[in-house]
Amino acid sequence: MPRVKDTPSLEDFEALASGVGEFQPRSNDRTARLVLQAMLREGMLANCLQEWDGKLLTLRSPDVELRVAGRWAGNGDRFFTTAGAPDLGFFLEKLRRLAGLGETPAWADFVEEVTQAALTQAVAYQRADMRSEPKEYLDFEAWTPEGHNLHPGAKTRAGFDALDQMRYAPELADTIELPWLAVNKELLQRAGEVDPLFELDDQEWAVPVHPWQLARVLPDLYGSEMAKGLMRPLDREPVVCRLCTSLRTVVPLDQSLPTLKTSVGSLMTSTERSMSRFTVLQGPVYSEYLRQIFERENFGESVLALDEFGGFCWREDQDERRARNLSLLFRQRAPRVERGVAVPSSTLTQPVWRDPSRTYFHHLFGQGLGPLHNFDRYLELMVPFHLELYLRHGLALEAHLQNCVVVWDEQGPERLWVRDWGGLRADAEKLQRLAPDVLARLDERSVSLSTAVAAERKLIACLYCNHLTEVVAGVSLAFDLPEEELWARVGRISARVFRDNSGSELEEQVLRQPWPVKCLLKMRITPKSSGDLYWMKENPLKSHLSA
């Protein structure tokens, strides 16, 4: 375990930021690329004239032209720039005009966010050069110098000042200390199992909270309760934790404590990272259902579902903000790995320690018997499990890169850990047939309880459009392998699963129909957008399946 360091000061951040000049062009280039890529993959530039000569992408509208050197990947779903971007503000303004967007407050807020995030990105690059090489699971959890692989606001943390970034960002801080609150039991609803450590007496719960949340959000939302003494600081040693890929999820150094998913009411990427009370209340229900499934299936031989076994949330639900901002979820700690190392799949896109010309696709897929062997093993972990879990049991997990942890040994990908039930979708009709007792314990107001259409869209968008597209692009670029061969392998394994589980309309959607791309940028800059927005893209599997 790392030594717990003194709390960093503002001077520490300023000293760090003072030397980022050499990293700023790289940071601006990445930020510009992510905005451009998002606009391309979400169809926001569909009305522009687009020309591609193999090296240079030219975008034209009647009054503006933009030329960017780069390369396509992911069946046209990813674009990687190969030359430094111009001035970030100038570049963003050209994109706005090409997309036909007005000079709206939402766009102005977004430009301000990503401009500030670009500075944090430069600091993260500098800090990465100073950190120790990641070698163990929790090292890789916090190895996020570039953050989210798709969203332009990868380093957006609304309300975080420089000192907050230094203290709480996983790419900058080694540990975090969670203070405790004593909260009257009448205020909170308990979910699942709660360790006695979290109970003060018959009247109060002891609740660890994120320090940023305590300083910036809780006094405003729960000031009345604090004034009445129903919620008060608790004189108890703080919980010292390692940080995870998700800033709000932390792992206590005290191994008797579970992993903690906290509320942080800050806009990060496209979403405020507070936590729905349904996530807390229904996590244990979904975990129980998954345990039942694993007892009947052979998933347990290669897959571990990390339980969400308890937590707290605000008892009253009339006020949405109050209902979301004092939530705490207990998650099963990741097990010790006897052989190899566990790596969140979101790490694959990150630059290798002290070698920014390479990513962890090079490092991990290049070991053992080579990239194609490892690619096949990776697919065999991801595709059959996620498809069969839905086809047989009605659960579509949110299979983003950050929600999947792969154990790699000298032979390649060996085991899969899946986590985070907050974004899954359950087909209510299928649950009614297969597990009516589970359905009866779920709240119909929760977005996780859905129709087959919504569940299947979630599965395809997360597993295929986001996760596997990134892996295909990364492996292809890292090893100069033709994407056609990689997509053909994805198609063969997917088709095999459907042959073994016939009778679902999902087969046509996965193998032949256009895929839904979740529009992260469009949702961010569309005022009062209702629900998730999707753009349909060409299906890369269709042309690789035999007749």
VENGI-V717455 format. One record per residue. N is the residue number from 1. PSI is psi in whole degrees, 0 to 359 (NA if undefined). OMEGA is omega in whole degrees, 0 to 359 (NA if undefined). Layout:
# VENGI-V717455
<<N:PSI:OMEGA> <N:PSI:OMEGA>>
This chain:
# VENGI-V717455
<<1:144:180> <2:153:175> <3:138:177> <4:118:185> <5:160:176> <6:150:179> <7:126:181> <8:153:180> <9:170:175> <10:324:178> <11:325:177> <12:315:181> <13:317:181> <14:322:178> <15:321:179> <16:315:184> <17:338:184> <18:339:182> <19:21:186> <20:1:184> <21:317:182> <22:340:181> <23:347:185> <24:318:177> <25:319:178> <26:319:179> <27:315:179> <28:321:179> <29:316:180> <30:316:181> <31:314:179> <32:318:180> <33:316:182> <34:323:177> <35:313:179> <36:313:181> <37:317:180> <38:317:180> <39:321:179> <40:311:186> <41:340:180> <42:7:177> <43:14:183> <44:345:179> <45:20:184> <46:335:181> <47:358:177> <48:155:168> <49:124:182> <50:127:178> <51:139:182> <52:121:182> <53:15:181> <54:339:179> <55:331:187> <56:128:175> <57:125:177> <58:128:178> <59:130:183> <60:140:167> <61:175:183> <62:331:186> <63:7:181> <64:148:177> <65:142:179> <66:130:177> <67:130:183> <68:126:175> <69:137:181> <70:196:179> <71:144:178> <72:154:174> <73:173:178> <74:41:181> <75:42:179> <76:9:182> <77:349:179> <78:142:175> <79:123:182> <80:117:179> <81:148:181> <82:5:176> <83:153:182> <84:140:179> <85:157:174> <86:189:176> <87:129:188> <88:315:180> <89:318:179> <90:317:181> <91:314:181> <92:323:179> <93:320:177> <94:318:179> <95:320:178> <96:314:181> <97:321:178> <98:324:181> <99:354:180> <100:30:180> <101:142:176> <102:165:177> <103:69:186> <104:161:174> <105:324:180> <106:318:179> <107:319:179> <108:319:177> <109:318:180> <110:316:179> <111:318:178> <112:318:180> <113:310:185> <114:333:176> <115:316:176> <116:322:180> <117:329:179> <118:327:175> <119:315:176> <120:322:178> <121:319:178> <122:319:177> <123:320:180> <124:321:177> <125:317:180> <126:316:181> <127:325:180> <128:327:178> <129:339:185> <130:345:185> <131:162:175> <132:155:179> <133:131:177> <134:131:182> <135:331:182> <136:172:186> <137:306:184> <138:336:173> <139:316:181> <140:329:175> <141:318:184> <142:2:179> <143:83:183> <144:53:181> <145:332:180> <146:354:176> <147:215:186> <148:138:185> <149:345:185> <150:324:190> <151:133:179> <152:332:178> <153:45:185> <154:331:180> <155:21:179> <156:125:175> <157:89:186> <158:132:178> <159:352:178> <160:124:172> <161:183:184> <162:319:181> <163:323:176> <164:316:179> <165:315:183> <166:323:185> <167:329:194> <168:346:182> <169:133:184> <170:334:180> <171:351:184> <172:330:185> <173:149:177> <174:319:180> <175:169:177> <176:149:178> <177:120:179> <178:119:175> <179:165:180> <180:146:169> <181:142:167> <182:123:185> <183:129:179> <184:135:185> <185:337:179> <186:342:183> <187:337:188> <188:148:172> <189:130:181> <190:144:176> <191:136:173> <192:220:184> <193:137:177> <194:121:180> <195:145:178> <196:337:178> <197:332:184> <198:10:179> <199:118:179> <200:309:182> <201:198:181> <202:344:187> <203:333:191> <204:144:168> <205:148:171> <206:117:189> <207:115:172> <208:138:182> <209:158:177> <210:133:184> <211:326:176> <212:319:179> <213:319:180> <214:321:183> <215:324:193> <216:339:189> <217:311:189> <218:318:181> <219:326:180> <220:316:185> <221:327:187> <222:30:182> <223:323:181> <224:316:180> <225:323:178> <226:318:180> <227:329:180> <228:358:181> <229:10:178> <230:347:177> <231:122:187> <232:153:175> <233:141:182> <234:129:181> <235:82:181> <236:145:179> <237:133:181> <238:159:178> <239:111:180> <240:129:189> <241:154:164> <242:150:180> <243:151:179> <244:178:178> <245:317:172> <246:121:185> <247:328:185> <248:357:179> <249:127:187> <250:155:181> <251:112:180> <252:142:174> <253:328:175> <254:108:188> <255:355:175> <256:347:180> <257:149:178> <258:169:166> <259:140:184> <260:125:172> <261:116:186> <262:168:171> <263:134:173> <264:104:187> <265:50:179> <266:142:174> <267:116:178> <268:131:193> <269:248:185> <270:5:189> <271:141:171> <272:129:188> <273:43:163> <274:189:185> <275:126:178> <276:142:176> <277:333:179> <278:326:176> <279:318:180> <280:311:187> <281:327:185> <282:348:176> <283:310:178> <284:329:180> <285:313:178> <286:323:178> <287:320:178> <288:318:178> <289:318:179> <290:322:177> <291:319:177> <292:317:180> <293:314:183> <294:333:177> <295:333:182> <296:337:184> <297:172:177> <298:16:181> <299:324:185> <300:344:178> <301:332:183> <302:352:186> <303:139:174> <304:126:174> <305:116:183> <306:113:185> <307:143:165> <308:101:195> <309:358:179> <310:181:177> <311:190:180> <312:151:169> <313:164:180> <314:133:187> <315:318:182> <316:144:184> <317:13:181> <318:322:180> <319:113:186> <320:317:183> <321:317:178> <322:327:181> <323:339:188> <324:346:196> <325:6:171> <326:37:180> <327:145:177> <328:132:182> <329:135:176> <330:125:178> <331:147:176> <332:135:176> <333:147:175> <334:139:181> <335:162:175> <336:137:180> <337:121:182> <338:327:183> <339:128:180> <340:202:182> <341:141:176> <342:132:184> <343:121:173> <344:138:182> <345:339:175> <346:340:177> <347:335:184> <348:325:183> <349:351:186> <350:151:178> <351:143:178> <352:145:179> <353:121:178> <354:22:175> <355:73:186> <356:352:177> <357:348:182> <358:157:174> <359:176:179> <360:355:166> <361:314:178> <362:311:189> <363:317:187> <364:314:181> <365:343:181> <366:354:183> <367:174:176> <368:231:183> <369:8:171> <370:172:190> <371:320:181> <372:319:176> <373:314:181> <374:324:178> <375:315:179> <376:317:179> <377:322:178> <378:313:179> <379:321:182> <380:334:174> <381:317:189> <382:310:194> <383:305:182> <384:317:182> <385:307:185> <386:321:179> <387:314:184> <388:326:177> <389:321:178> <390:311:185> <391:322:184> <392:335:189> <393:358:171> <394:12:179> <395:123:174> <396:102:180> <397:154:178> <398:86:192> <399:48:174> <400:163:178> <401:317:185> <402:346:179> <403:2:180> <404:126:177> <405:127:182> <406:132:174> <407:119:180> <408:131:170> <409:192:185> <410:343:179> <411:353:181> <412:203:180> <413:128:187> <414:324:187> <415:153:182> <416:132:169> <417:132:176> <418:151:185> <419:166:173> <420:96:180> <421:1:183> <422:329:183> <423:6:180> <424:165:174> <425:130:178> <426:131:176> <427:105:186> <428:323:181> <429:319:179> <430:321:177> <431:325:179> <432:324:180> <433:318:190> <434:325:186> <435:67:182> <436:331:178> <437:324:176> <438:314:181> <439:322:182> <440:338:182> <441:359:179> <442:147:182> <443:125:183> <444:345:178> <445:345:182> <446:138:179> <447:341:181> <448:336:179> <449:114:193> <450:187:175> <451:169:176> <452:322:180> <453:312:182> <454:322:180> <455:317:182> <456:324:176> <457:318:178> <458:316:182> <459:312:183> <460:315:182> <461:319:183> <462:308:186> <463:313:186> <464:307:185> <465:320:182> <466:300:189> <467:297:186> <468:328:176> <469:319:178> <470:321:180> <471:317:177> <472:312:180> <473:315:183> <474:316:180> <475:319:179> <476:313:182> <477:323:183> <478:324:188> <479:11:179> <480:46:178> <481:142:180> <482:130:179> <483:329:182> <484:319:179> <485:321:181> <486:316:178> <487:324:178> <488:322:179> <489:320:175> <490:316:181> <491:318:182> <492:315:181> <493:319:178> <494:315:181> <495:322:179> <496:318:179> <497:319:180> <498:327:176> <499:323:181> <500:348:181> <501:65:189> <502:163:173> <503:10:181> <504:141:175> <505:346:179> <506:330:181> <507:313:181> <508:321:181> <509:321:181> <510:318:190> <511:336:189> <512:328:185> <513:160:176> <514:149:182> <515:147:178> <516:125:176> <517:123:178> <518:129:188> <519:82:184> <520:317:180> <521:314:182> <522:321:178> <523:326:182> <524:323:187> <525:3:177> <526:112:182> <527:130:175> <528:38:177> <529:137:184> <530:112:177> <531:188:181> <532:143:176> <533:142:182> <534:152:174> <535:134:183> <536:132:181> <537:161:179> <538:139:179> <539:116:182> <540:349:181> <541:336:188> <542:318:185> <543:353:184> <544:2:179> <545:137:179> <546:153:182> <547:NA:NA>>
